Amino acid sequence: MMTVPTLPNALSSIQNTAGGAVDRVWYAFLAGVRRALANHEARLAIMTSPVDPVASDIPPGEFRIWKNTTSGTLRLWANDGGALRSTLLT
């Protein structure tokens, strides 16, 4: 029988660190997934570019999974009120 894993207590403190930047990226990601599913949109494709995105590439409150072909990195980018925030996907 499979059991559901529990999250370590340390994970619950992420929202209180560094101004909640990690939470804002994931919140934008999850909000975008919810909108995409509700609108039957196919926004979940990986964007590919030789450079990282700029704020005009991603509308405020939305996210993109972005591959920088120059650096080879794959990141989740979110536009948080005009400021881009990202986290590396490994």
N, C-alpha and C positions, 0 to 999 in steps of 0.2 A: 504494500500500500504506500502510495506517495504522500509525503507530508509537505505542507506549505512552509517554506523557510521564513524565519522572522528577520527583520532588519535590525542591525545593531543600533544601540542607543545613540551612537556617535552620528549616524546619518540624520537623526532628527534635529541635530544642532546646525546643519548646513544652512538652514534658512536664516540663522542669526549671525553668519560670518560674512565678512567682506561686503557688507551692505546688501546681502542677499543676491549678489550677482549671479551665482549658480542657479538659484531658484528662478530668477527672471528669465534666464535662457530656457530652462526646462518648461516654465509656465508658458512662454511664447510658443515653444515647440508643441506642447500638448494642446494649447488653444488652436494652433494651426491645424493639427491633426483632426481635432473635433470639427472645425469649420470645413475642412476638406471632405471629411466623411459625410457631414450633413449636406453639403452641396454637391456631392458625388464628383468632386474635382480630383484630378490626378496631379496634385502639387508635390507629391512625395518623391519625385525624381531627383537624382543627384545632378546638381548644376556643375559644369566643368568649365574652368577658365585658367589661364596662365597666371592670374593674379587673384588676391583676396577680394571679396566684394566691398563696395562702398555703400553708404547709407541709401543712395538712390537705387541700388540694385534690389533692395528688400524693403517693401512697404512697412511703415511703422506698425508694430504689433504682430508682424509675421516673421516666419523663419524660413531658412533654406539649408539643405545639406549641400555643402560646397566642397568640391575637390579642386585644389590648387595644383595644376599639373607641373608647375615649375618646382614647387617644394615637395610635391607628392603627398601633402597632408589632406586629410578628410576631416572637416569640422562642421559642427552644427552652429550656424550663425543666426542670431535673432536681432531684430531692430527694436530696441527698447526706447521708444520715444525719440528716435533720431540718432541714438548712440548704438553702434554695433557692439554686440557682445558675442563671444564664441567659446566653445569648448571642443577640445580635440577628441575625435572618435578613434579609438584604437581597436 
